[in-house]
Amino acid sequence: MVTPLMSQTQQWVAEHPPPGPFRRRFWRSPLRGPWLTAVLGLVLLVGLTIMIVTGLLSYASYDPTLPVNDTTPAHGLLGFFLFDWPTGPTWLYRLTQGTHVALGIALVPVVLAKLWSVIPKLFEWPPVRSVAHSLERLTLLLLVGGLLFEFVTGILNAQLDYLFPFFFYTAHYYGAWVFIGGFVGHVLVKFPIMVTSLRRGPGQSFRRTAAPDTRPEPVESGLVATDPAPPTVSRRGALGFVGVASLVLLGTYIGSVLDGPLRRVTLFGPHDRDHGTGANAFPVNKTAATAGVTAAMTGADWRMELVGPAGTVRLSRADLLTLPQHTVSLPIACVEGWSVGQTWTGVRLADLVARAGGRPTDRLFVESMQNGGGFGVASLSVAQSQAGQSLLALKVGDEDLSLDHGFPARTVIPAAPGVHCTKWVKRLTVTDGSA
């Protein structure tokens, strides 16, 4: 019965009963409640913050202020955090991007559990009750939508499954800012509630309560079931299941980030990883065939153009081998999260800059033969062009590069994303580092 004391909203709800999932009695799990949601939320607060930071660092590592490196035009204020990406420590990008992808995969069970724990809130009735409530719902929409978009596209990219009709790099970056906006707004609204719920606890002994004795949390909340079903698992069991699932996913991927025996048991790493034998038996994202590079293009007639203030010089692989050779140990680390450490031998890029008449303050523009006459390109910073460990690599280990790994020559850059380690180099152009 509607009384005069009821608000207009209460009257409307009473007069318009909601359909199925919008009814609180529809959601019957006795596990749902503020405490369980707060525990999962705390894990995600820490984990997603790390992912946000490492994701933004990944964008900065591409040196997007340099020509051709930025595929997100007009980023404007969104680039406020950019800085000159360093060339050391050499494992820097391997650490940041490996953490970003591995943590993202490990958090999938936690994300799903958190969405399960709050799903009654997604079906609140009426959907909007006030201006403040509408703003909270908006942050929730940005948070959930952005989170799902980032996780789905990120995991597909890590698996090299480009099922989406857009360029991953651009969409993932702009999608990240949508998610960050929703994340920050939601944390500001919910943080006090999370702290209160964690302090209050689940209302029963967490360690001792078995599944048959599990009861709904003794608080009034839109998450607590009004007509609970018999429990089939305890809260401890549910959190344990989520934790084990996260560790299993992490274990099936972490070998892609680390060298050693774990790489052999990686089940969730990129497919088509090994293309070669001996020193060339390590992952590759794009094969020579995929890039349109043939053995004929890299044969005896191949010449690399070195362009600079002193003019243009065309160097064969034999010419490059007569120049002073240097050997460095550097990882190749890709945006998909996988990485591998290798020993490379070749000519220092700084020596090639000097040979072309460049100065220590100049940098390089690198062009590849990939895509059958089209060019894969990358702009290197002054620090990358002049670093003592930056090479035009001719060998990996004690062997010549294989065709899939960039024969006859590729660049290797310390602490840089793999996309800056250009394969099948066709031209190096010295440019003014102050430009």
N, C-alpha and C positions, 0 to 999 in steps of 0.2 A: 504494500500500500504506500502510495506517495504521500508524504506529509508536507505541510507548509514549510518545515524547517530544512527540507532538502534543498540543496543548491540546484540551479538550473541544469548543471551537468548531471547530477545524480538523477534528476527527474527524467532527463533525456535518456540516460542509460536504462532506467527502469522501464521506460516506455518502448525502448528499442533494444531488446536483448540481442547480444552479439551472436554471430554464427560460430560454429565448431571451435577452431583453434583460438578464437578470441575470448572464449569462456575460460575462466581460471580453472574450473573443474576438469578441463580437457587435459591439463598438464598434471600428472599424478605422481611423478617420482618423488619419494620422500627425501632424496639427497639434495635436491635444489634448495638453495637458500643463500642469504648474504655472505655467510662465512665461506662456503665452498667457492662462490664466485669471487670473493676477495682473495682467496689463496691463488686461484688461477690468474686473477688480475695482477697480483703482485709479481708472479713469474713473468707475465707478458710485459709488465711495466719495465722490468729490467731488461728482458730479452729484446723487446722491440726498440727500446732506446739505443741499445748497442747496434741493432740493425740499421736504425736511422743514421747514426753517426758513421758507420762503416759504408753505408750506401752513398752518403754525401761525399765521403772521402774518395769513393770510387769515381764519382763524377769529376772531382777536382783533379784526380790523377791523370785524366785524359788531356789536361792542359787546354780546356775549352776556349781560353782567350786567344789561342794561336789559330792561324788560318787552317781551315778544313777539318780541324779536330772537333769543332762544336757542331753537333747535329741537332741541337735544340735552339734554333734561332730565336732571338728576342727574349732570352731568359730574364733579362732586366734585373729586377730586384731579387729574383730567385738565385742570382749568382753572388749574393753579398758575401758569402763565406769563402769564395775561391781564393787560392793562394798558389804560389809557385811550388809545384810538387817536387820534393827532393829526390835525389838519386841514391840516397842511403838512409837507413841500412838497406842492403840489396834485397832483403826478403820482405820489405815493407808492404808492397802490394799483395804479395802472397799471403801475408798475415791478415790484412784488412779485408780483402775480398774472400779469402777462404773462410774467415770468421763469418762474414755476411751470409754467404750461401749455406755453409754447414749449419749455422745457427737457425737460419730460416727453415731448413728441412727438418731439423730437430724440433722446432716449435710447432710443426703442423698438428700433432696430437693435442697440444695445449690450446691452440687456436680453436680446434674443433670442439674440445671439451668446454672451453669458455663460451662459445656460441650456444652449445647445448644447455649450459647452465643458465643462460639469460634469455633463452628463446621465448618464455612467456612474456617478457618485456617487449619483444618485437611485435607481439600480437595484443598490445594493450588496447582496451576499448573504453571510451572512444580514442582514436589514434592521437588526437591533439586536444588538450584540455585548457591550455592557456598559452600566453606568449612565451613564458619561461619554459613550459613543457615542450612547445614547438621548437625552441632553440636546442633543448636537450636532445630531441628526436633528430634534429638536423645534424648535430655532431655525431650521433649514433649512425646515421645514414652515411656520412662521410667516412666514419671510422670503419664500419663493416664493409661498405662498398670498396673503399680504398684498400683495406686489408686483403680482401679476397682477390681484387685485381692484381695487387702486387705479388701475392703469394702464388697465384695461378700462373701469371706470366713469368715470374722469376723461376719457378720450378720447370716450366716448359723450356725456358731458355737454358737452364742448367742441363737439361736433357737434349739440347739441340733440336727440339721439336718446335719449329716455328709455325704453329697452327694459326696464329693470329694474322690478320691482314694489315698490320701496321709494323713500323720499325720499332723493335723492342727498346732500344736505347732511349729514344725520345719519349715513347709512351710510358716507360717505367719511371723516367725522371719526373715527368709532369704528374703521373699518378702518385708518385711518392709525396709530392707536396699536397695533394688532396688528402691523402692518408694522414700526413703530419698535422694538417689543420684539424682534422677530426680527432686525432689522437690527443693533441694538446688540449683542445676544448673539452673532450670527454674526461681527461685526467683532472682538469680543474674542477669539473662538476662532481666527479665521483671519488676523488682522493679522500676527502674527509669521511665519506661513507665507508670506504675500504678500510681505513684505519680503525674506525669504530667497530666494524664487523670482525676484524682480526683480533682486536682486544677482547671482544665479547666471547669469541670462540663458538664452536658448533652446538654448545648446550649439553653435550654429553662427553664422556671420556673418549677422546679420539683414539687412544691407543687400545682401550679395552673393549669398546663396543663392537660386537660381532654383527654380521649382516642381519640376522633375525631381530636383533634388538635396536636396529637403527630407526630413529624417529625423525620427523621433520623438525627443523630448527624452531625453537620456541619464541619466535618473533613474528610480528605482523609484517609481511612483505609481499610484494607482487610476485616474488619468486617462490615462496613457500606454498606447497600444494594444500588446497583446502579439502581435497578428498584423496589423501595419499593412497597409493597402491602398496601392497606388501613389498618390503625391500628385498632385492635379490643380491645386493652387494653393499658393503659398508662404505662410508666416505673414505676410510683409509684404503680400502681395496680399489676404489675408483681412482684415487690420486696415484696409487701405486701402478695401476694399469697404464695411466697416462704417462707416468715417468718412465716405465719400461719401454713403452712404445716409442717415446722420444729417443731413448738411448739406442734402441734397435735401428731406428732411421739414421741416427748419427753414425752408428757403427757401419752401416752399409754405404756411407758416403765419405767418411773422413779420410779413407785411403786415397781419395782423389787429391787431397790437399797435402798429404805427407808422403815423403819418400820412404821406401822400406817395404816390409812384408805385408803391411795392411793394404797396399795398393792391389795386391793379388786377390784380395777378398772383397773388393769394392763391387757392390751390386747396383748401387744407385748413382754411379758416375756416368759421365757422357758416353754415349755409344760410339762405335767405330774409333776406338782410342788408339790402337796400335797400328802403325803403318811403317814397318821396317824391321830390320834385324840388327843385332848388336847395339851399338851406341844410338842408332836411329829408331830403336823400338820404344818410342814414347808417344803420348797422345798428340793428336792433331785434329783441329776442328775442320779445316778446309783442305781437302786433298788437292793435288795439282790438277787432276781431272775436273774436279768441281770448279776450280779457279780458271780453267781454260788454258792451263800452262802445259805444254808438251815437251817431250825430250828434245825435239827438233829446235824448239825456241831457246833451249838452254845448252845447245851443243857448242861445237868449236867456233861457230860464228858469233856466239854471244859476246857482247861488249857492254860494260856498264859505263854510262856517261857520268863524268864528274864535272859539274858546272860551277864556276866561281869567278871571282875578279880576274883570275889569270887566264880565263877562257874555258873552253870545253876540251876535256881529255877523255878518250875512249879507252877503257882498260879491259883487257881480257882476264879470265880467271888466272892464267899463267902470270900475267903482269901483277895481279894482286898478290899472288903467292911469293913474288920476289920482294915485296915490301916487308918491312919489319913486322913480324908476327908476334901476337901476344895471346896468352891463354888466361881465361878467367872462368870462375865458377859462378854461374848465375841461374836463378830459376826462371822458367817461363810460367807466367801466371795469367790466366784468362778470366774474363768477366764471368764466365760460367762457374767459376770457383775452383776449377781444377788447376793444379800446378805441378811442376816437376823440375828438380834441380839437374843441371847438366854442366859439363865442362866444354867451353867453346874456344876455338882458336881462329884468329883472323886479324884484320887490320884495325887499329884504333880509329874511330871516327874523327877524333881530334887531329890525327895525322893527315887524314884525307881533307879536312877543312883547310889545314895549312898548305897542303899540296895544291889545292885549288886557289891559293892566294888569299884565303880568308884569315880573319883575326881570331884571337881567343874569345872575343865577344860576339862572334857570329854563330849562327845555328844552321841546321840542315832541314831541307824539305826532301822527303823520301818518296819515290814513286816505284810501284811494282808492275810486273808484267801481267798480273792476274786479270781474270775476266777476258781473256782472249784479245788483248789489245787495249782494253780499258785499263785504267790505272787504279790500284789500291794506293792510297796516299796517306801520309802522316807528317805532321809538323813536329819536330823535336825542339825542345827548349834549348837555350844556351847551355844550361847545366847538363842536359842529356847529351848534347852534341860534343861537349868538351870533357865529359867524365872519363877518367882513365879506364874504366871497365866497359864503356860503350864500344862495341865492336861492329864492324862489318864481318860477320862470321863466315868462314869458309869450311870449317870442320866442326863436328861435335864429337867429343871424346878424341880418339885418334883416327876417326874415319871422316871421309867426305860427307857433307850433307846429302841426304837422299832428296829425290825430287819433291816428295811430299813435305819435306821439312825445309824447303826453300832453296835447294841447289839452283844456281851455282853460288849464290850469296844471299844472306839475310842479315838484318840488323838484330842485335840483342842489346837491350837497354836495362841497366840496373833499376830495380824498384818500380818498373813501369808496367802498365797493362800489356798483355800479350799482343793486342792490336797494334802497339807501337813497335813491336819486334817484327818488322815487315819482311815477308818472304819474297823470293824471286825479284830481287832489287834490279831495277832497270836504270834508275837515274838518281843521283844525289846532287842537290842544288844548294849551294851556300847562300844564305840570305843574311841580311843585316839583323843582328840580334836586338837592336834597339827599335826596330820597326814594329 
